[in-house]
Amino acid sequence: MKPLSYTLVIMGPAYGTQSAYCAYQFAQTLSSNTNHSINSIFFYADGVYNANHFTDPANDEFDLVKAWQDLAKQNALKLKVCVAAAQRRGISIENLAEHFELTGLGELSEAVANSDRILQF
């Protein structure tokens, strides 16, 4: 079987639902246990909350924002955040977490066109 390239679209917030955490687990497994690749990780709608540097979970909770950052650093991934969705939700360059970058929907369109599979969480 030939390796596939994936684009992940995360629409769930860092906390309050399981979707962003499931996306993280999928990305982590894909990066470490398969020969498949991640073409793009795009945060859209409430998913942009995953990029908020000021998110501060309790000590006994999983820090999903930091986990995304670590995954990006370890695997040279770019974490793309829809700038329009981010602005509507108070996410700006001032509170954008490291390894996340503000982009437009054109980036998502290009990633979809260049991927074998697109998964939305």
Rosetta constraint file for C-alpha pairs under 8 A:
AtomPair CA 3 CA 35 HARMONIC 5.77 0.50
AtomPair CA 3 CA 36 HARMONIC 4.65 0.50
AtomPair CA 3 CA 37 HARMONIC 7.31 0.50
AtomPair CA 4 CA 36 HARMONIC 4.97 0.50
AtomPair CA 4 CA 37 HARMONIC 6.35 0.50
AtomPair CA 4 CA 115 HARMONIC 7.73 0.50
AtomPair CA 4 CA 116 HARMONIC 5.75 0.50
AtomPair CA 4 CA 117 HARMONIC 7.21 0.50
AtomPair CA 5 CA 36 HARMONIC 5.95 0.50
AtomPair CA 5 CA 37 HARMONIC 4.77 0.50
AtomPair CA 5 CA 38 HARMONIC 5.52 0.50
AtomPair CA 5 CA 39 HARMONIC 5.70 0.50
AtomPair CA 5 CA 115 HARMONIC 5.16 0.50
AtomPair CA 5 CA 116 HARMONIC 5.21 0.50
AtomPair CA 5 CA 117 HARMONIC 6.40 0.50
AtomPair CA 6 CA 36 HARMONIC 7.76 0.50
AtomPair CA 6 CA 37 HARMONIC 6.22 0.50
AtomPair CA 6 CA 38 HARMONIC 4.74 0.50
AtomPair CA 6 CA 39 HARMONIC 5.37 0.50
AtomPair CA 6 CA 40 HARMONIC 6.93 0.50
AtomPair CA 6 CA 115 HARMONIC 5.47 0.50
AtomPair CA 6 CA 116 HARMONIC 6.03 0.50
AtomPair CA 6 CA 117 HARMONIC 4.85 0.50
AtomPair CA 6 CA 118 HARMONIC 5.71 0.50
AtomPair CA 6 CA 119 HARMONIC 7.44 0.50
AtomPair CA 7 CA 38 HARMONIC 6.09 0.50
AtomPair CA 7 CA 39 HARMONIC 5.40 0.50
AtomPair CA 7 CA 40 HARMONIC 4.70 0.50
AtomPair CA 7 CA 41 HARMONIC 5.86 0.50
AtomPair CA 7 CA 42 HARMONIC 7.54 0.50
AtomPair CA 7 CA 111 HARMONIC 6.46 0.50
AtomPair CA 7 CA 112 HARMONIC 6.44 0.50
AtomPair CA 7 CA 115 HARMONIC 6.17 0.50
AtomPair CA 7 CA 117 HARMONIC 6.39 0.50
AtomPair CA 7 CA 118 HARMONIC 4.79 0.50
AtomPair CA 7 CA 119 HARMONIC 6.40 0.50
AtomPair CA 8 CA 23 HARMONIC 7.47 0.50
AtomPair CA 8 CA 38 HARMONIC 7.73 0.50
AtomPair CA 8 CA 40 HARMONIC 6.28 0.50
AtomPair CA 8 CA 41 HARMONIC 4.79 0.50
AtomPair CA 8 CA 42 HARMONIC 6.13 0.50
AtomPair CA 8 CA 118 HARMONIC 5.89 0.50
AtomPair CA 8 CA 119 HARMONIC 5.01 0.50
AtomPair CA 8 CA 120 HARMONIC 5.95 0.50
AtomPair CA 8 CA 121 HARMONIC 7.51 0.50
AtomPair CA 9 CA 41 HARMONIC 6.08 0.50
AtomPair CA 9 CA 42 HARMONIC 4.86 0.50
AtomPair CA 9 CA 43 HARMONIC 5.88 0.50
AtomPair CA 9 CA 44 HARMONIC 6.89 0.50
AtomPair CA 9 CA 118 HARMONIC 7.41 0.50
AtomPair CA 9 CA 119 HARMONIC 6.12 0.50
AtomPair CA 9 CA 120 HARMONIC 4.62 0.50
AtomPair CA 9 CA 121 HARMONIC 6.17 0.50
AtomPair CA 10 CA 19 HARMONIC 7.53 0.50
AtomPair CA 10 CA 20 HARMONIC 6.10 0.50
AtomPair CA 10 CA 23 HARMONIC 6.85 0.50
AtomPair CA 10 CA 41 HARMONIC 7.46 0.50
AtomPair CA 10 CA 42 HARMONIC 6.16 0.50
AtomPair CA 10 CA 43 HARMONIC 4.81 0.50
AtomPair CA 10 CA 44 HARMONIC 6.10 0.50
AtomPair CA 10 CA 47 HARMONIC 5.27 0.50
AtomPair CA 10 CA 120 HARMONIC 5.93 0.50
AtomPair CA 10 CA 121 HARMONIC 4.89 0.50
AtomPair CA 11 CA 19 HARMONIC 7.67 0.50
AtomPair CA 11 CA 20 HARMONIC 7.28 0.50
AtomPair CA 11 CA 43 HARMONIC 6.14 0.50
AtomPair CA 11 CA 44 HARMONIC 5.10 0.50
AtomPair CA 11 CA 45 HARMONIC 5.38 0.50
AtomPair CA 11 CA 46 HARMONIC 5.47 0.50
AtomPair CA 11 CA 47 HARMONIC 4.04 0.50
AtomPair CA 11 CA 48 HARMONIC 7.48 0.50
AtomPair CA 11 CA 120 HARMONIC 7.21 0.50
AtomPair CA 11 CA 121 HARMONIC 5.87 0.50
AtomPair CA 12 CA 17 HARMONIC 6.62 0.50
AtomPair CA 12 CA 18 HARMONIC 7.64 0.50
AtomPair CA 12 CA 19 HARMONIC 5.37 0.50
AtomPair CA 12 CA 20 HARMONIC 5.22 0.50
AtomPair CA 12 CA 45 HARMONIC 7.55 0.50
AtomPair CA 12 CA 46 HARMONIC 5.41 0.50
AtomPair CA 12 CA 47 HARMONIC 4.48 0.50
AtomPair CA 12 CA 121 HARMONIC 6.57 0.50
AtomPair CA 13 CA 17 HARMONIC 6.77 0.50
AtomPair CA 13 CA 19 HARMONIC 7.69 0.50
AtomPair CA 13 CA 20 HARMONIC 6.20 0.50
AtomPair CA 13 CA 46 HARMONIC 5.05 0.50
AtomPair CA 13 CA 47 HARMONIC 4.56 0.50
AtomPair CA 13 CA 48 HARMONIC 6.88 0.50
AtomPair CA 13 CA 49 HARMONIC 5.29 0.50
AtomPair CA 13 CA 50 HARMONIC 5.98 0.50
AtomPair CA 14 CA 20 HARMONIC 5.80 0.50
AtomPair CA 14 CA 21 HARMONIC 7.16 0.50
AtomPair CA 14 CA 47 HARMONIC 6.97 0.50
AtomPair CA 14 CA 49 HARMONIC 5.98 0.50
AtomPair CA 14 CA 50 HARMONIC 4.77 0.50
AtomPair CA 14 CA 64 HARMONIC 6.24 0.50
AtomPair CA 14 CA 65 HARMONIC 7.00 0.50
AtomPair CA 15 CA 20 HARMONIC 7.94 0.50
AtomPair CA 18 CA 22 HARMONIC 6.04 0.50
AtomPair CA 19 CA 23 HARMONIC 6.17 0.50
AtomPair CA 19 CA 121 HARMONIC 5.17 0.50
AtomPair CA 20 CA 24 HARMONIC 6.19 0.50
AtomPair CA 20 CA 47 HARMONIC 7.18 0.50
AtomPair CA 20 CA 50 HARMONIC 7.83 0.50
AtomPair CA 20 CA 121 HARMONIC 6.40 0.50
AtomPair CA 21 CA 25 HARMONIC 6.22 0.50
AtomPair CA 21 CA 64 HARMONIC 6.98 0.50
AtomPair CA 22 CA 26 HARMONIC 6.13 0.50
AtomPair CA 22 CA 121 HARMONIC 7.42 0.50
AtomPair CA 23 CA 27 HARMONIC 6.08 0.50
AtomPair CA 23 CA 121 HARMONIC 5.97 0.50
AtomPair CA 24 CA 28 HARMONIC 6.01 0.50
AtomPair CA 24 CA 67 HARMONIC 7.88 0.50
AtomPair CA 24 CA 68 HARMONIC 6.92 0.50
AtomPair CA 25 CA 29 HARMONIC 6.13 0.50
AtomPair CA 26 CA 30 HARMONIC 6.00 0.50
AtomPair CA 27 CA 31 HARMONIC 6.00 0.50
AtomPair CA 27 CA 38 HARMONIC 7.50 0.50
AtomPair CA 28 CA 32 HARMONIC 6.17 0.50
AtomPair CA 28 CA 71 HARMONIC 6.92 0.50
AtomPair CA 29 CA 33 HARMONIC 5.44 0.50
AtomPair CA 29 CA 34 HARMONIC 7.31 0.50
AtomPair CA 30 CA 34 HARMONIC 5.46 0.50
AtomPair CA 30 CA 35 HARMONIC 7.72 0.50
AtomPair CA 30 CA 36 HARMONIC 6.40 0.50
AtomPair CA 30 CA 37 HARMONIC 6.92 0.50
AtomPair CA 30 CA 38 HARMONIC 7.60 0.50
AtomPair CA 31 CA 35 HARMONIC 7.85 0.50
AtomPair CA 31 CA 36 HARMONIC 7.36 0.50
AtomPair CA 31 CA 37 HARMONIC 6.61 0.50
AtomPair CA 31 CA 38 HARMONIC 7.30 0.50
AtomPair CA 31 CA 75 HARMONIC 7.15 0.50
AtomPair CA 38 CA 77 HARMONIC 7.81 0.50
AtomPair CA 39 CA 111 HARMONIC 6.69 0.50
AtomPair CA 39 CA 114 HARMONIC 7.76 0.50
AtomPair CA 39 CA 115 HARMONIC 6.49 0.50
AtomPair CA 40 CA 77 HARMONIC 7.46 0.50
AtomPair CA 40 CA 78 HARMONIC 6.83 0.50
AtomPair CA 40 CA 79 HARMONIC 7.32 0.50
AtomPair CA 40 CA 80 HARMONIC 7.56 0.50
AtomPair CA 40 CA 108 HARMONIC 7.98 0.50
AtomPair CA 40 CA 111 HARMONIC 6.16 0.50
AtomPair CA 41 CA 77 HARMONIC 7.84 0.50
AtomPair CA 41 CA 78 HARMONIC 6.85 0.50
AtomPair CA 41 CA 79 HARMONIC 5.38 0.50
AtomPair CA 41 CA 80 HARMONIC 6.08 0.50
AtomPair CA 42 CA 79 HARMONIC 6.29 0.50
AtomPair CA 42 CA 80 HARMONIC 4.74 0.50
AtomPair CA 42 CA 81 HARMONIC 5.79 0.50
AtomPair CA 42 CA 82 HARMONIC 7.33 0.50
AtomPair CA 42 CA 108 HARMONIC 6.71 0.50
AtomPair CA 43 CA 47 HARMONIC 4.92 0.50
AtomPair CA 43 CA 48 HARMONIC 5.16 0.50
AtomPair CA 43 CA 50 HARMONIC 7.62 0.50
AtomPair CA 43 CA 79 HARMONIC 7.53 0.50
AtomPair CA 43 CA 80 HARMONIC 6.10 0.50
AtomPair CA 43 CA 81 HARMONIC 4.73 0.50
AtomPair CA 43 CA 82 HARMONIC 6.22 0.50
AtomPair CA 44 CA 48 HARMONIC 5.59 0.50
AtomPair CA 44 CA 81 HARMONIC 6.44 0.50
AtomPair CA 44 CA 82 HARMONIC 5.51 0.50
AtomPair CA 44 CA 85 HARMONIC 6.32 0.50
AtomPair CA 44 CA 86 HARMONIC 7.96 0.50
AtomPair CA 45 CA 82 HARMONIC 7.85 0.50
AtomPair CA 45 CA 85 HARMONIC 5.42 0.50
AtomPair CA 45 CA 86 HARMONIC 7.68 0.50
AtomPair CA 46 CA 85 HARMONIC 7.65 0.50
AtomPair CA 46 CA 89 HARMONIC 7.88 0.50
AtomPair CA 48 CA 52 HARMONIC 7.43 0.50
AtomPair CA 48 CA 81 HARMONIC 6.01 0.50
AtomPair CA 48 CA 82 HARMONIC 7.13 0.50
AtomPair CA 48 CA 85 HARMONIC 6.92 0.50
AtomPair CA 48 CA 86 HARMONIC 5.68 0.50
AtomPair CA 48 CA 89 HARMONIC 7.88 0.50
AtomPair CA 48 CA 91 HARMONIC 7.45 0.50
AtomPair CA 49 CA 86 HARMONIC 7.77 0.50
AtomPair CA 49 CA 89 HARMONIC 7.81 0.50
AtomPair CA 49 CA 91 HARMONIC 7.46 0.50
AtomPair CA 50 CA 64 HARMONIC 7.25 0.50
AtomPair CA 50 CA 65 HARMONIC 5.48 0.50
AtomPair CA 51 CA 65 HARMONIC 6.41 0.50
AtomPair CA 51 CA 81 HARMONIC 7.43 0.50
AtomPair CA 51 CA 91 HARMONIC 7.69 0.50
AtomPair CA 51 CA 96 HARMONIC 5.70 0.50
AtomPair CA 51 CA 97 HARMONIC 5.32 0.50
AtomPair CA 51 CA 100 HARMONIC 6.27 0.50
AtomPair CA 52 CA 65 HARMONIC 7.38 0.50
AtomPair CA 52 CA 91 HARMONIC 6.38 0.50
AtomPair CA 52 CA 95 HARMONIC 5.86 0.50
AtomPair CA 52 CA 96 HARMONIC 5.34 0.50
AtomPair CA 52 CA 97 HARMONIC 5.62 0.50
AtomPair CA 53 CA 65 HARMONIC 7.55 0.50
AtomPair CA 53 CA 95 HARMONIC 5.21 0.50
AtomPair CA 53 CA 96 HARMONIC 5.36 0.50
AtomPair CA 53 CA 97 HARMONIC 4.18 0.50
AtomPair CA 53 CA 98 HARMONIC 7.60 0.50
AtomPair CA 54 CA 95 HARMONIC 6.57 0.50
AtomPair CA 54 CA 97 HARMONIC 7.99 0.50
AtomPair CA 55 CA 65 HARMONIC 7.36 0.50
AtomPair CA 56 CA 63 HARMONIC 7.81 0.50
AtomPair CA 57 CA 61 HARMONIC 5.98 0.50
AtomPair CA 57 CA 62 HARMONIC 7.31 0.50
AtomPair CA 57 CA 63 HARMONIC 6.17 0.50
AtomPair CA 63 CA 67 HARMONIC 6.20 0.50
AtomPair CA 64 CA 68 HARMONIC 6.17 0.50
AtomPair CA 65 CA 69 HARMONIC 6.41 0.50
AtomPair CA 65 CA 97 HARMONIC 7.71 0.50
AtomPair CA 66 CA 70 HARMONIC 6.12 0.50
AtomPair CA 67 CA 71 HARMONIC 6.10 0.50
AtomPair CA 68 CA 72 HARMONIC 6.15 0.50
AtomPair CA 69 CA 73 HARMONIC 6.17 0.50
AtomPair CA 69 CA 97 HARMONIC 7.82 0.50
AtomPair CA 69 CA 98 HARMONIC 6.59 0.50
AtomPair CA 69 CA 99 HARMONIC 5.82 0.50
AtomPair CA 69 CA 100 HARMONIC 7.69 0.50
AtomPair CA 70 CA 74 HARMONIC 6.03 0.50
AtomPair CA 71 CA 75 HARMONIC 6.05 0.50
AtomPair CA 71 CA 77 HARMONIC 7.46 0.50
AtomPair CA 72 CA 76 HARMONIC 5.39 0.50
AtomPair CA 72 CA 77 HARMONIC 4.39 0.50
AtomPair CA 72 CA 78 HARMONIC 6.25 0.50
AtomPair CA 72 CA 79 HARMONIC 6.95 0.50
AtomPair CA 72 CA 99 HARMONIC 6.58 0.50
AtomPair CA 73 CA 77 HARMONIC 6.75 0.50
AtomPair CA 73 CA 99 HARMONIC 7.28 0.50
AtomPair CA 78 CA 99 HARMONIC 6.57 0.50
AtomPair CA 78 CA 100 HARMONIC 6.70 0.50
AtomPair CA 78 CA 101 HARMONIC 7.41 0.50
AtomPair CA 79 CA 99 HARMONIC 6.24 0.50
AtomPair CA 79 CA 100 HARMONIC 4.64 0.50
AtomPair CA 79 CA 101 HARMONIC 6.19 0.50
AtomPair CA 80 CA 100 HARMONIC 5.84 0.50
AtomPair CA 80 CA 101 HARMONIC 5.09 0.50
AtomPair CA 80 CA 102 HARMONIC 5.99 0.50
AtomPair CA 80 CA 103 HARMONIC 6.08 0.50
AtomPair CA 81 CA 86 HARMONIC 7.07 0.50
AtomPair CA 81 CA 100 HARMONIC 6.72 0.50
AtomPair CA 81 CA 101 HARMONIC 5.83 0.50
AtomPair CA 81 CA 102 HARMONIC 4.77 0.50
AtomPair CA 81 CA 103 HARMONIC 5.72 0.50
AtomPair CA 81 CA 104 HARMONIC 7.74 0.50
AtomPair CA 82 CA 86 HARMONIC 6.05 0.50
AtomPair CA 82 CA 102 HARMONIC 5.91 0.50
AtomPair CA 82 CA 103 HARMONIC 5.27 0.50
AtomPair CA 82 CA 104 HARMONIC 5.33 0.50
AtomPair CA 82 CA 105 HARMONIC 6.44 0.50
AtomPair CA 83 CA 87 HARMONIC 6.06 0.50
AtomPair CA 83 CA 102 HARMONIC 5.07 0.50
AtomPair CA 83 CA 103 HARMONIC 5.44 0.50
AtomPair CA 83 CA 104 HARMONIC 5.84 0.50
AtomPair CA 84 CA 88 HARMONIC 6.37 0.50
AtomPair CA 84 CA 104 HARMONIC 7.36 0.50
AtomPair CA 85 CA 89 HARMONIC 6.48 0.50
AtomPair CA 86 CA 90 HARMONIC 6.18 0.50
AtomPair CA 86 CA 91 HARMONIC 4.73 0.50
AtomPair CA 86 CA 92 HARMONIC 6.66 0.50
AtomPair CA 87 CA 91 HARMONIC 5.46 0.50
AtomPair CA 87 CA 92 HARMONIC 6.20 0.50
AtomPair CA 91 CA 95 HARMONIC 6.17 0.50
AtomPair CA 91 CA 96 HARMONIC 6.49 0.50
AtomPair CA 92 CA 96 HARMONIC 5.93 0.50
AtomPair CA 93 CA 102 HARMONIC 7.67 0.50
AtomPair CA 96 CA 100 HARMONIC 6.64 0.50
AtomPair CA 96 CA 101 HARMONIC 7.62 0.50
AtomPair CA 103 CA 107 HARMONIC 6.55 0.50
AtomPair CA 104 CA 108 HARMONIC 7.36 0.50
AtomPair CA 105 CA 109 HARMONIC 6.24 0.50
AtomPair CA 106 CA 110 HARMONIC 6.15 0.50
AtomPair CA 107 CA 111 HARMONIC 6.14 0.50
AtomPair CA 108 CA 112 HARMONIC 6.10 0.50
AtomPair CA 109 CA 113 HARMONIC 6.26 0.50
AtomPair CA 110 CA 114 HARMONIC 6.29 0.50
AtomPair CA 111 CA 115 HARMONIC 6.12 0.50
AtomPair CA 112 CA 117 HARMONIC 7.89 0.50
AtomPair CA 112 CA 118 HARMONIC 6.62 0.50
